[in-house]
């Protein structure tokens, strides 16, 4: 009897007026929890509901069915919503038709994978923090599964603070005597041998090639921090030893710089490597030194506004309730504009200093999106810092960019063709 009363009370709590046919989930400044709103949309898709993403309408709002399960989920997540009738929806569509706005239909929740080392530290990945806070399920994947064609099971792959060159993140100078660094090196070397590779750098290049195959076959790749430039460097260095002997116990290929093949890179070209193990930098792609010298108060980047009707893909990726986003550092904080390929779409930049923060491009049948920096709500984030508590940053513009990318593959396939 008590259970029946509880169920009846729940039904009363989630009941909507008969005129409410859909729910508008606003994503402008009126929204109390932007990050959980993405989780609400993802969960609805997972249950078979169809969703409309209203690009450039009130910060990239969502129209979702007015079903009891969605209403309950929104209330549990503290996500704001407005009940709208058919007439209200018609008015919204009319406004969208007359402005730089568009409706994108989201159909199926993508299968999400995150490339995560087995000895992952708490400071290692802002995306896992975002996924867990938004309650979006994801699978952990690493080298063995990648090389065994395991990526075929997933629609979306994330890479974060990783090093695809085999130089252990270039932490050698500062951390080579620490227990965690030595443990990670031993683990990486053992894994490389078990997979049939003589060196970690060779294993990582093979993994990079598999990821390249995944993307060009139609996968969606999202990378942040050092994964962005170290991945492209690994592609360019196919067949070339660019790793100092402190990492792989042998020397570099003579004339290695001139042997790089930039055509194989996704986003960057013409970069120069930094081979010294004592320098905490992979190449001259990164803008960390220039940004950190200016300080946090001067570190902002601008999101470009695209034509929603003609460029829905970059529009989806830049949906936000603000146009200027507070910057944040990382091992790779941003990208020198002169080294970004002309075919790449710049989504966000510091135009004053010619620094690209956020970019997107096509590779074969798939896409890649790179976002510089490590954690949007922890400006410097030193090794050993505690993980960011996203309950304190529920309206974070930087974390919204991450979650835009998670929902991006859910759009109708014809929308994603560019």
C-alpha positions in Angstrom: 0.0 0.0 0.0 2.8 2.4 0.9 4.6 1.6 -2.3 1.4 2.4 -4.3 1.0 5.7 -2.5 4.7 6.6 -3.3 4.2 5.8 -6.9 1.0 7.9 -7.0 2.8 10.8 -5.4 5.6 10.5 -7.9 3.1 10.6 -10.8 1.5 13.7 -9.3 4.9 15.3 -9.0 5.8 14.7 -12.6 2.4 15.5 -14.0 2.1 18.3 -16.6 -0.8 20.2 -18.0 -2.5 18.6 -21.0 -1.4 21.6 -23.1 2.3 20.8 -22.4 3.4 18.7 -25.4 7.1 19.4 -25.1 9.7 20.8 -22.7 12.0 23.6 -23.5 15.3 23.2 -21.7 16.9 26.7 -22.0 20.6 26.9 -22.2 21.0 30.7 -21.8 21.7 32.4 -18.5 18.4 31.3 -17.0 19.6 27.7 -16.9 20.7 26.6 -13.4 22.7 23.6 -14.5 24.0 23.6 -18.1 26.2 20.5 -17.6 23.4 18.3 -16.2 21.2 19.4 -19.1 23.5 17.6 -21.5 23.1 14.5 -19.4 19.4 14.9 -19.5 19.5 15.1 -23.3 21.8 12.1 -23.5 19.6 10.0 -21.2 16.5 10.8 -23.2 18.2 9.7 -26.4 19.3 6.5 -24.7 15.7 5.8 -23.9 14.6 6.2 -27.5 13.3 9.7 -27.3 14.0 12.2 -30.2 15.4 15.6 -29.3 15.7 18.9 -31.2 18.8 21.0 -30.6 17.9 24.6 -31.2 21.1 26.1 -32.4 21.7 29.7 -31.4 18.3 29.8 -29.7 18.7 30.9 -26.1 22.2 29.5 -25.9 21.5 26.3 -27.8 18.4 25.1 -26.0 16.8 21.6 -26.3 13.2 20.6 -27.1 12.5 17.3 -25.5 9.3 15.3 -25.1 7.1 16.1 -22.1 7.2 12.5 -20.8 7.1 11.7 -17.1 10.5 10.0 -17.2 12.2 13.1 -18.7 10.4 15.5 -16.2 11.5 13.3 -13.3 15.1 13.2 -14.5 15.2 17.0 -15.0 14.0 17.6 -11.5 16.4 15.1 -10.0 19.2 16.8 -11.9 18.0 20.3 -11.0 17.8 21.1 -14.7 15.5 24.0 -15.5 12.8 23.6 -18.1 9.7 25.3 -19.4 6.5 23.6 -20.5 5.5 24.5 -24.1 2.5 23.8 -26.1 2.2 23.1 -29.8 1.5 26.8 -30.4 4.6 27.8 -28.4 6.8 25.4 -30.5 5.4 26.9 -33.7 6.4 30.4 -32.4 9.9 29.1 -31.6 10.3 27.6 -35.0 9.1 30.9 -36.6 11.7 32.8 -34.7 14.4 30.3 -35.7 13.4 30.6 -39.3 13.9 34.3 -39.3 17.3 34.5 -37.6 20.7 32.9 -37.5 19.3 29.8 -35.9 18.6 26.2 -36.8 16.9 23.1 -35.6 19.1 20.0 -35.5 17.5 16.6 -34.8 19.2 14.4 -32.4 18.4 10.7 -32.9 20.6 8.2 -31.1 22.9 8.4 -28.1 26.4 7.8 -29.3 28.6 5.1 -27.8 31.4 7.0 -26.0 34.9 5.8 -25.3 37.7 7.5 -23.4 41.4 6.6 -23.9 42.5 6.1 -20.3 45.9 4.8 -19.2 45.6 2.1 -16.5 47.5 4.2 -14.0 45.4 7.3 -14.6 45.8 10.0 -11.9 43.0 12.2 -10.6 44.3 15.2 -12.4 44.4 13.5 -15.8 41.1 14.1 -17.6 38.5 16.9 -17.5 36.3 15.0 -19.9 35.8 12.0 -17.5 34.8 14.6 -14.9 32.3 16.1 -17.3 30.9 12.7 -18.3 30.5 11.5 -14.8 29.0 14.7 -13.5 26.5 14.8 -16.4 25.8 11.1 -15.9 26.8 10.1 -19.4 28.1 6.5 -19.6 31.4 5.8 -21.2 33.8 3.0 -21.8 37.5 3.0 -20.9 39.8 1.9 -23.7 43.6 1.7 -24.0 46.3 0.5 -26.3 45.6 -3.2 -26.4 41.9 -2.8 -27.3 42.7 0.0 -29.9 45.2 -2.3 -31.6 42.7 -5.1 -31.6 40.2 -2.9 -33.6 38.2 -2.3 -30.4 37.4 1.3 -31.6 34.9 -0.1 -34.1 32.3 -0.4 -31.2 32.3 3.3 -30.5 31.0 6.4 -32.2 33.1 9.0 -30.2 36.6 8.8 -28.8 38.3 11.2 -26.4 42.0 11.7 -25.9 43.3 14.0 -23.2 46.6 14.5 -21.4 48.3 11.7 -23.4 51.7 11.4 -25.2 51.6 9.6 -28.5 55.3 10.2 -29.1 56.5 7.8 -26.3 58.2 10.4 -24.2 56.1 9.9 -21.1 54.6 13.3 -21.3 58.0 14.9 -21.2 57.9 15.0 -17.4 61.5 13.6 -17.3 63.2 16.8 -16.0 60.9 17.4 -13.1 59.5 14.0 -12.2 61.8 11.2 -13.4 62.7 10.3 -9.8 59.1 10.1 -8.5 57.4 6.8 -7.8 54.4 7.6 -10.1 56.6 8.5 -13.1 58.7 5.3 -12.7 55.6 3.2 -12.3 54.1 4.6 -15.5 57.3 4.1 -17.4 57.6 0.4 -16.3 54.0 -0.2 -17.1 54.3 1.4 -20.6 57.5 -0.6 -21.4 55.9 -3.9 -20.2 52.8 -3.2 -22.3 54.8 -2.4 -25.4 56.8 -5.7 -25.1 53.6 -7.7 -24.5 52.1 -6.2 -27.7 55.2 -7.1 -29.7 57.0 -3.7 -29.9 60.6 -3.1 -29.0 59.9 0.5 -27.8 57.1 2.4 -26.3 57.4 5.1 -29.0 56.8 2.4 -31.7 53.7 1.1 -29.8 52.3 4.6 -29.5 52.8 5.3 -33.2 50.9 2.1 -34.0 48.1 3.2 -31.7 48.0 6.6 -33.4 47.7 4.9 -36.8 44.7 2.8 -35.5 43.0 6.0 -34.3 43.6 7.5 -37.7 41.9 4.6 -39.3 39.0 4.9 -36.9 38.5 8.6 -37.7 38.9 8.3 -41.5 36.4 5.5 -41.5 33.8 7.7 -39.9 34.7 8.1 -36.2 34.4 11.3 -34.1 37.6 12.3 -32.3 37.8 14.9 -29.6 41.2 15.7 -28.0 42.4 18.1 -25.3 45.7 19.2 -23.9 48.9 17.4 -25.0 46.9 14.7 -26.9 46.3 17.3 -29.6 49.8 18.1 -30.7 51.5 14.8 -29.6 49.0 12.9 -31.7 49.7 14.9 -34.9 53.5 14.7 -34.2 53.2 10.9 -33.9 51.5 10.8 -37.3 54.1 13.0 -38.9 56.9 11.0 -37.5 55.9 7.6 -39.0 59.2 5.7 -39.6 61.3 8.4 -37.9 62.8 8.2 -34.4 62.2 11.5 -32.7 62.7 10.3 -29.2 65.9 10.9 -27.2 67.8 8.0 -25.7 66.6 8.9 -22.2 63.2 7.6 -23.3 63.9 4.7 -25.7 67.6 3.9 -25.0 68.8 4.7 -28.6 69.4 7.9 -30.6 67.3 10.0 -32.9 67.1 9.6 -36.6 69.7 11.9 -38.2 67.9 14.8 -39.8 64.7 13.8 -38.1 63.1 17.3 -38.5 63.3 17.3 -42.3 61.9 13.8 -42.4 58.5 14.7 -40.8 55.5 14.2 -43.1 53.0 17.0 -42.3 50.6 15.7 -44.9 49.7 12.9 -42.5 48.7 15.3 -39.7 45.1 16.2 -39.0 45.5 19.8 -37.8 49.0 21.1 -37.9 51.8 21.7 -40.4 55.3 23.1 -40.5 56.0 22.7 -36.8 59.5 22.2 -35.3 60.1 19.6 -32.6 61.8 20.1 -29.2 63.7 16.8 -28.8 65.5 17.6 -25.5 64.2 15.5 -22.6 64.9 18.4 -20.2 62.4 20.7 -21.9 58.7 20.3 -21.0 57.5 20.8 -24.6 56.9 18.7 -27.6 57.1 21.3 -30.4 56.5 24.9 -31.2 52.8 24.3 -31.8 52.0 25.0 -28.2 51.4 28.6 -26.9 51.7 27.9 -23.1 54.7 30.1 -22.5 53.1 33.1 -24.2 49.7 32.7 -22.4 51.1 32.0 -18.9 53.3 35.1 -19.3 50.2 37.3 -19.7 48.5 35.8 -16.6 45.0 34.5 -16.0 43.4 38.0 -16.0 44.3 38.5 -19.7 43.5 35.0 -20.8 40.2 34.8 -22.7 39.3 33.4 -26.1 36.4 34.2 -28.4 34.0 31.7 -29.9 33.2 32.3 -33.5 29.6 32.7 -34.6 28.8 30.6 -37.6 25.8 30.5 -40.0 23.6 28.0 -38.2 21.7 27.1 -41.4 24.8 26.6 -43.6 27.4 25.6 -41.1 25.5 23.5 -38.5 28.5 21.4 -37.4 30.8 24.3 -36.2 27.6 25.9 -34.8 26.8 22.9 -32.7 30.4 22.8 -31.4 30.3 26.4 -30.3 26.9 26.5 -28.5 27.2 28.5 -25.3 25.6 31.1 -23.2 28.6 33.4 -23.5 30.7 34.5 -26.5 34.0 34.9 -24.5 35.4 32.0 -22.5 37.9 32.2 -19.7 41.2 30.5 -20.8 43.0 27.8 -19.0 46.5 26.4 -19.2 47.7 22.9 -20.0 50.8 21.2 -21.2 49.4 22.2 -24.5 47.4 25.4 -23.8 46.7 26.5 -27.4 48.0 26.4 -30.9 50.1 28.9 -32.9 47.8 30.0 -35.7 50.5 30.0 -38.3 50.9 26.2 -37.8 47.2 25.3 -38.1 46.4 23.9 -41.5 44.3 26.1 -43.8 41.7 23.3 -44.2 40.9 23.4 -40.5 38.0 25.4 -39.1 39.0 27.7 -36.2 36.2 27.6 -33.6 37.7 29.8 -30.9 40.8 32.0 -30.8 42.6 34.8 -29.1 42.9 37.0 -32.2 45.0 39.6 -30.5 47.8 37.1 -30.0 47.2 34.9 -33.1 46.5 31.9 -30.8 43.9 29.2 -31.7 42.2 27.5 -28.7 39.6 25.4 -30.4 39.5 23.9 -33.8 37.7 21.3 -36.0 38.2 19.5 -39.2 37.4 16.5 -41.4 39.5 13.5 -42.0 38.1 11.0 -44.5 34.6 10.2 -43.5 35.2 11.3 -39.9 36.0 14.4 -37.9 38.4 15.7 -35.3 38.0 18.5 -32.7 40.9 19.8 -30.7 40.6 22.0 -27.6 43.7 23.4 -26.0 44.2 23.4 -22.2 43.7 20.9 -19.5 40.8 21.8 -17.2 38.4 24.7 -18.0 37.8 25.4 -14.3 41.3 25.0 -12.9 43.5 27.6 -14.5 46.9 26.1 -13.9 46.2 22.7 -12.5 49.5 21.4 -11.2 50.4 17.7 -10.9 48.9 16.4 -7.7 46.1 18.9 -7.5 42.7 17.4 -6.5 40.1 16.8 -9.2 37.7 19.7 -10.0 34.3 19.5 -8.3 31.9 20.3 -11.1 29.0 20.8 -8.6 30.7 24.2 -8.1 30.8 25.0 -11.8 27.4 23.9 -13.1 27.2 26.7 -15.7 30.9 26.4 -16.9 31.2 27.7 -20.5 34.5 25.7 -21.0 32.9 22.5 -19.9 30.0 23.2 -22.2 32.4 23.0 -25.1 33.4 19.5 -24.0 29.7 18.4 -23.8 28.8 19.9 -27.1 31.3 17.5 -28.6 29.7 14.5 -26.8 26.2 15.2 -28.2 27.6 16.1 -31.7 27.5 12.5 -33.1 23.8 12.2 -32.1 22.8 14.5 -34.9 21.3 13.2 -38.1 24.0 11.9 -40.4 23.0 14.3 -43.2 23.5 17.2 -40.8 27.1 16.1 -40.1 28.1 16.0 -43.8 30.2 19.1 -44.6 
